[in-house]
Amino acid sequence: MRLAIEVLSRKFPLISSLAILPAFFLECSKSGELPSPVECDTPLDLRYTSSVLLGGALDLFVFDDDASGRLDSYTHINEAGGSIVSLASKKGKKRILLMANAGKRLYDWGVFPSFTAAGTATARLEDENPEQPLLCGTSAFEAGDIERAGVVISPILSRIRLKSIQCDFHGRTYAGLTMSEVKAYLTNVCTAASLAPPDSLISGTEYVNIGGWADGDTSGSRLWSMLRCDIPGQIGAEKVTVGKSFYCYPNPIAVGNSRKHVTKLVIEGTIGGHTYYYPVALSASSGGIARGSDYEVSVTITQLGTDDPDGSLAAGAASVEISVNDWKDKAEETVTFN
């Protein structure tokens, strides 16, 4: 094994972290070949669509940009010292896949022998740390014929932040009633995602909370706190600031696909002794949940809701404001009650 590592280090650019060498060596052994010698170093400009603090390692995979898409080189950097890193490869048309904050998931994925193989790798929601989410990005460049390459990297994870709730029943026969036993949660949640974008046409294959909250889907896992918030007290006409963040993976919706599981933020509560639901479809009209997006939602309830957590609200039952932005540093989560 010592000799194998010495040969590999001469042929294949590595920066620290010999811990994952066995996984790589296994992949190379399948083809019987080691990657070709390095011919050039290209400065790579890391461009972030978010202000997420990296803090973790970078993993850079360079593939031939042709029909085979074979792996050219792989570099592991324990800590990126800035926004520019060196990209080692042979000359020619290349495609890069860059990941940050992958952590122990690299042991599961190994080192991809081709770009196609990288596209089959799956990230799972329960493995995410919202404080330091997995970041990914891809780009194409001409190695040896470009002064500097660039790649945009962003979280795969998407965030839905419930900013506030209020129940304004002014002018109704039930004016003055409040909502109690309030819960807010995500339904039809996609929990698996491809590492390599774009995934705008990829349908989710793993879901939880289909059609409503399901205790069995999240019991004993980190998903519970990522998908649900129980709000004590009463919600009335005075706005209550919630500030709770929920997390999910991209859930694209193909045009005309009415059977697709649309991700929803559901407000559930008791009004006048009856349980009502207020399902809010998140960006259903704009193609569904997008990777690396931040959805801020404010809900004003004005009528009694529906009996179905996956149903449709009557016109005027609630006023919902949704703003969509690129992922920002996580705002402090506080729940303020009057």
C-alpha positions in Angstrom: 0.0 0.0 0.0 2.9 2.4 0.7 4.2 2.0 -2.9 0.7 2.5 -4.3 0.4 5.7 -2.4 3.8 7.0 -3.6 3.0 6.3 -7.2 -0.4 7.8 -6.9 0.9 11.0 -5.3 3.2 11.6 -8.3 0.6 11.0 -10.9 -2.4 12.5 -9.2 -2.6 15.9 -7.4 -3.6 15.6 -3.8 -3.5 18.2 -1.1 -3.5 16.6 2.4 -6.2 14.2 3.6 -4.8 10.7 2.7 -7.8 9.3 4.6 -9.8 8.9 1.5 -7.1 7.5 -0.7 -8.4 3.9 -0.3 -11.7 4.9 -1.8 -10.0 6.6 -4.8 -7.5 3.7 -5.3 -10.4 1.3 -5.5 -12.1 3.3 -8.2 -8.9 3.5 -10.2 -8.3 -0.2 -9.9 -11.6 -0.9 -11.6 -10.3 0.6 -14.8 -6.8 -0.6 -14.4 -5.4 2.9 -15.0 -4.2 5.9 -13.0 -5.0 9.4 -14.1 -2.5 11.0 -16.5 0.2 13.3 -15.3 -0.6 16.9 -14.5 0.2 19.3 -17.4 -1.0 22.7 -16.0 -2.3 24.5 -13.0 -5.3 26.8 -13.4 -6.2 29.4 -10.8 -9.9 28.8 -9.9 -12.0 31.7 -8.7 -14.6 30.5 -6.1 -17.8 32.5 -6.4 -20.4 32.1 -3.8 -24.1 32.8 -4.3 -24.5 33.0 -0.5 -22.7 34.4 2.5 -22.5 30.9 4.1 -19.3 30.5 6.1 -17.3 27.6 4.6 -15.2 26.4 7.5 -14.9 23.0 6.0 -12.8 21.2 3.3 -13.0 21.7 -0.5 -13.1 18.7 -2.9 -12.3 19.5 -6.5 -13.0 16.9 -9.3 -11.9 17.7 -12.8 -13.3 15.6 -15.7 -12.7 15.5 -19.4 -15.5 17.5 -21.1 -16.3 15.0 -23.7 -18.5 11.9 -24.2 -16.6 9.8 -21.7 -16.4 12.5 -19.0 -13.5 10.6 -17.4 -11.8 11.8 -14.2 -8.7 13.9 -14.9 -7.7 14.9 -11.4 -8.9 15.3 -7.9 -7.7 17.7 -5.2 -8.7 17.8 -1.5 -8.0 21.0 0.4 -8.5 20.9 4.2 -9.0 24.6 4.5 -9.4 27.1 1.7 -7.2 30.1 2.4 -9.3 32.5 0.2 -11.4 32.8 -2.9 -8.7 31.5 -5.3 -7.4 27.9 -5.3 -5.1 26.1 -7.8 -6.7 23.5 -10.1 -4.3 20.8 -11.4 -5.1 18.9 -14.6 -4.1 17.9 -18.1 -4.7 20.4 -20.9 -7.9 20.5 -22.9 -11.6 20.9 -22.4 -12.5 20.2 -18.8 -15.5 20.2 -16.5 -15.2 20.7 -12.8 -17.4 19.6 -9.9 -16.5 21.4 -6.6 -17.9 20.5 -3.2 -17.5 22.1 0.1 -18.4 20.9 3.6 -18.9 17.3 2.4 -17.4 15.9 5.6 -17.8 12.2 6.2 -20.1 11.8 3.2 -17.0 11.4 1.0 -16.5 8.0 2.5 -19.9 7.0 1.0 -19.3 8.6 -2.4 -15.7 7.8 -2.9 -13.9 9.5 -5.8 -16.0 9.6 -9.0 -14.4 7.9 -12.0 -16.5 10.0 -14.4 -18.9 13.0 -14.5 -21.8 10.6 -15.1 -20.9 8.8 -11.9 -20.8 12.1 -10.0 -24.4 12.8 -11.2 -25.6 9.6 -9.6 -24.3 10.5 -6.1 -27.0 11.5 -3.7 -27.1 13.9 -0.8 -29.6 13.3 2.0 -31.4 15.8 4.1 -30.8 14.1 7.4 -27.0 14.5 6.9 -27.2 18.2 6.4 -26.0 20.8 9.0 -27.9 24.0 8.2 -25.1 26.0 10.0 -22.6 24.7 7.4 -24.6 23.2 4.5 -23.1 21.1 1.7 -22.1 23.5 -1.2 -21.8 22.4 -4.8 -21.0 23.9 -8.2 -20.0 22.9 -11.7 -18.4 24.8 -14.6 -16.5 24.2 -17.9 -13.2 25.6 -18.9 -10.2 25.1 -21.3 -7.2 24.0 -19.2 -4.0 25.5 -20.6 -5.8 28.1 -22.6 -7.3 30.3 -19.9 -5.7 32.6 -17.3 -8.3 31.9 -14.7 -11.4 29.7 -14.4 -14.4 30.3 -12.2 -17.1 28.3 -10.5 -20.2 29.4 -8.7 -21.0 27.3 -5.6 -24.2 27.4 -3.5 -26.0 25.2 -1.0 -28.2 22.4 -2.3 -30.3 22.9 0.7 -33.2 25.4 0.6 -34.6 27.3 3.6 -38.1 28.3 4.4 -38.4 30.9 7.1 -41.8 31.5 8.8 -41.5 35.2 9.7 -44.9 35.8 11.3 -48.5 34.7 11.8 -51.6 36.5 12.8 -55.4 35.6 12.8 -57.4 38.7 11.8 -61.1 37.7 11.7 -62.3 41.2 11.7 -65.9 41.4 10.2 -66.5 37.7 10.6 -69.2 36.2 12.8 -66.3 34.5 14.7 -64.4 37.7 15.2 -62.3 37.6 18.4 -61.5 33.9 18.2 -57.9 32.9 18.4 -55.9 29.9 17.3 -54.3 27.5 19.8 -52.3 24.3 19.7 -50.5 25.9 16.7 -48.0 23.9 14.6 -46.1 24.8 11.5 -44.4 22.2 9.3 -43.4 21.2 5.8 -45.2 18.5 3.8 -44.3 16.7 0.6 -40.6 17.2 1.4 -37.9 15.9 -0.9 -35.1 14.4 1.2 -32.6 13.4 -1.5 -30.8 15.5 -4.1 -28.2 15.2 -6.9 -24.8 16.7 -6.2 -24.4 18.1 -9.7 -26.9 20.8 -10.9 -28.9 21.6 -12.8 -31.7 19.5 -11.3 -34.6 21.5 -12.6 -36.0 18.6 -14.5 -35.1 15.9 -12.0 -38.1 14.6 -10.1 -37.6 13.7 -6.4 -37.5 10.0 -5.5 -37.5 10.2 -1.7 -40.2 12.1 0.2 -41.5 12.5 3.8 -44.7 13.9 5.1 -46.6 13.2 1.9 -50.1 14.8 2.2 -49.6 15.8 5.8 -47.4 15.5 8.9 -46.4 11.9 9.6 -44.7 11.2 12.9 -43.3 7.9 11.6 -41.3 9.7 8.9 -39.3 11.8 11.3 -39.4 10.0 14.6 -36.0 9.7 16.2 -34.2 11.7 13.5 -32.8 15.2 13.0 -35.5 15.8 10.4 -38.1 16.6 13.1 -36.5 19.9 14.0 -35.7 20.7 10.4 -39.3 20.3 9.3 -41.5 21.3 12.3 -42.2 23.9 15.0 -44.8 23.8 17.7 -45.9 27.3 18.8 -47.3 27.6 22.3 -49.9 30.1 23.3 -52.6 31.8 21.3 -52.4 33.5 17.9 -54.9 36.4 17.5 -55.2 39.6 15.7 -51.9 40.9 16.9 -49.0 39.7 14.7 -46.7 37.1 16.3 -43.1 37.0 15.2 -42.0 33.4 14.8 -38.6 33.5 13.0 -38.4 29.7 12.6 -36.4 28.2 9.7 -37.4 24.9 8.0 -35.2 23.1 5.6 -35.7 20.9 2.5 -34.1 19.8 -0.8 -35.0 21.1 -4.2 -38.4 19.9 -5.4 -38.9 21.0 -9.1 -42.3 20.8 -10.7 -42.6 20.0 -14.4 -45.0 22.2 -16.2 -48.4 20.5 -16.4 -47.6 17.8 -13.8 -50.5 18.2 -11.5 -49.7 14.9 -9.7 -46.3 16.2 -8.5 -45.9 16.4 -4.7 -45.7 20.2 -4.2 -43.8 21.2 -1.1 -46.0 23.1 1.3 -45.7 25.1 4.6 -48.7 24.1 6.7 -50.1 26.1 9.6 -52.2 23.8 11.8 -54.3 25.0 14.8 -57.5 24.8 16.8 -60.1 27.5 16.3 -63.4 27.3 18.3 -62.6 23.7 19.2 -62.0 22.5 15.6 -58.7 21.8 13.9 -58.0 23.7 10.7 -55.2 23.6 8.2 -53.7 26.4 6.1 -51.4 24.8 3.5 -49.2 27.3 1.6 -47.8 25.9 -1.6 -44.2 27.2 -2.0 -43.4 28.6 -5.4 -45.7 26.1 -7.2 -46.3 28.6 -10.0 -42.6 29.2 -10.6 -41.3 25.7 -10.9 -41.1 24.5 -7.3 -38.4 24.7 -4.7 -35.0 25.7 -6.1 -31.7 24.8 -4.6 -29.9 27.3 -2.5 -32.9 29.6 -2.2 -34.3 31.3 0.9 -38.1 31.6 1.2 -39.4 34.1 3.8 -43.1 33.7 4.5 -45.6 35.8 6.4 -49.1 34.5 7.0 -52.3 36.5 7.9 -55.3 34.2 8.5 -58.6 35.8 7.7 -61.1 32.9 7.5 -61.5 29.4 8.8 -59.3 27.0 7.0 -59.6 23.5 5.4 -59.9 20.1 6.9 -57.2 18.7 4.6 -53.5 19.6 5.3 -52.8 18.9 1.6 -56.0 20.7 0.3 -56.6 24.1 -1.2 -57.7 27.1 0.8 -60.9 29.0 -0.1 -60.2 32.3 -1.8 -59.5 35.0 0.9 -58.9 32.5 3.7 -55.4 33.7 4.2 -53.0 36.4 2.9 -49.6 35.1 2.3 -46.4 37.1 1.5 -43.5 35.1 0.1 -40.1 36.6 -0.8 -37.4 34.5 -2.5 -33.7 35.3 -2.2 -30.3 33.6 -2.4 -29.3 31.9 0.8 -27.9 34.3 3.4 -26.2 33.8 6.7 -28.7 32.2 9.1 -30.7 34.7 11.0 -31.0 34.2 14.7 -34.0 32.0 15.4 -36.3 33.5 18.1 -40.0 32.9 18.8 -41.6 35.9 20.3 -45.0 35.6 22.0 -47.3 38.3 23.3 
